[in-house]
Amino acid sequence: MLITDPWFYALAIPAFLLTGISKGGFASGAGNAGVPMMSLVMPASQAAGIALPVLCAMDIAALRAWWGRWDAAQLRIMLPGAVVGIVLGSFVFGTLSDAMVKIFIGGITLVFLARSLWLERGSRVVPAVIPSRIKGGFWAACAGFTSFIAHAGGPPAAVYLYPLKLGRQRLTATTVALFSTVNYLKLIPYFFLGALSVQNLLTSLVLLPLAPIGIRMGVWLQGRVSDRAFYRIIYVLLAATGLELVCEGLFR
């Protein structure tokens, strides 16, 4: 019943460590590498089912670390939209072909990477934008949808949150609170859709110790390693993974 493919663990272990580091507050885009990396060796829907319990465990530790430091006003704007996205995602989850899902996940990964590199060009200083209930609700719905399909809600949420210039701690805490809520809400439809099978749950249990390890690594890395150096590694991983997924979806 338990997955024994060594290639799966060779990808899953670093993927979950990167996710834990991200949720620990260091380099908050790193968590997007998880499902795309595992999707290289298994159906994306199964990778998402395995990842969700581990993510929920990480959320508990991350919430403890960032409790009360989030922007409550932005959460009130975004959470209703995120719920709408979850509902939409539950209708298409498992109905898309594996090739289409791989193209979708790979595309999200590459778009996120391209946007990040574009915003960082020349160390530009961009003024903060005014919060918007319409924009926040729309991008939160996109985040809820992509989070449901592939736990890749970070890029759409970032499109709304990053331009607000909330400050590193408030941004991290707000992101943690948003996706902790989203992940626990996803458990219900994931169960009824069969994504939390016995095999998936057993595999999640094996990977569960990576949750506190990754979180502690993220906390430890703050102030010791620059975000810029770490993101260079993440960007290389995301570029290679995104391109491979798109190619597999198109040509295999």
Protein Blocks (a to p, Z undefined) as FASTA:
>chain_A
ZZcbfklmmmmmmmmmmmmmmmnopajllmmmmmmmmmmmocfklmmmmmmmmmmmmmmm
mmmmmgoiacfklmmmmmmmmmmmmmmmmmmgokacfklmmmmmmmmmmmmmmmmmmmmg
gpiacddddddfklmmmmmmmmmmmmmmnopakmmmmmmmmmnonojklmmmmmmmmmmm
mmmmmmmmmmmnopagfklmmmmmmmmmmmmmmmmmmmmmgokacfklmmmmmmmmmmmm
mmmmmmmmmmZZ
